[in-house]
């Protein structure tokens, strides 16, 4: 059985604004972060695990701050913001990212 290396880049404290049919990333003074997962399958990357890793990376207490995970789906026109709410959404996001590479 092979292993999967999955890298996720994310931004914290930025958000998307709806401008007509498009979304525009509203900049912040924040920085771009990265996480790397080495797993035997992408199904091992869960919503709770992803949230925990993000909180550790940006050093916030998940009991005091709620994460809203989302991305812009570029394969659908008009481009729309998609939310990550559970394990299935994480899997869909990861498979879309891997297809685009």
MOMO-V96589 format. One record per backbone hydrogen bond with DSSP energy under -1.0 kcal/mol. NH is the residue of the N-H (numbers start at 1). CO is the residue of the C=O. E is the energy in kcal/mol with one decimal. If there is no record, write none. Layout:
nh->NH co->CO e->E
nh->NH co->CO e->E
//
This chain:
nh->4 co->39 e->-4.2
nh->6 co->37 e->-2.9
nh->8 co->35 e->-2.7
nh->10 co->33 e->-2.3
nh->17 co->24 e->-2.8
nh->19 co->22 e->-3.2
nh->22 co->19 e->-2.1
nh->24 co->17 e->-2.7
nh->26 co->15 e->-3.4
nh->33 co->10 e->-3.5
nh->35 co->8 e->-2.6
nh->37 co->6 e->-3.0
nh->39 co->4 e->-2.2
nh->44 co->41 e->-1.5
nh->45 co->42 e->-1.8
nh->50 co->46 e->-2.7
nh->51 co->47 e->-2.6
nh->52 co->48 e->-2.5
nh->53 co->49 e->-2.3
nh->54 co->50 e->-2.4
nh->55 co->51 e->-2.4
nh->56 co->52 e->-2.4
nh->57 co->53 e->-2.4
nh->58 co->54 e->-2.4
nh->60 co->55 e->-2.2
nh->64 co->61 e->-2.0
nh->65 co->61 e->-1.2
nh->71 co->82 e->-2.3
nh->73 co->80 e->-2.5
nh->82 co->71 e->-3.6
nh->84 co->69 e->-2.9
nh->90 co->86 e->-1.9
nh->91 co->87 e->-2.4
nh->92 co->88 e->-2.4
nh->93 co->89 e->-2.5
nh->94 co->90 e->-2.7
nh->95 co->91 e->-2.4
nh->96 co->92 e->-2.1
nh->97 co->93 e->-2.5
nh->98 co->94 e->-2.2
nh->99 co->95 e->-1.4
nh->100 co->96 e->-1.5
//
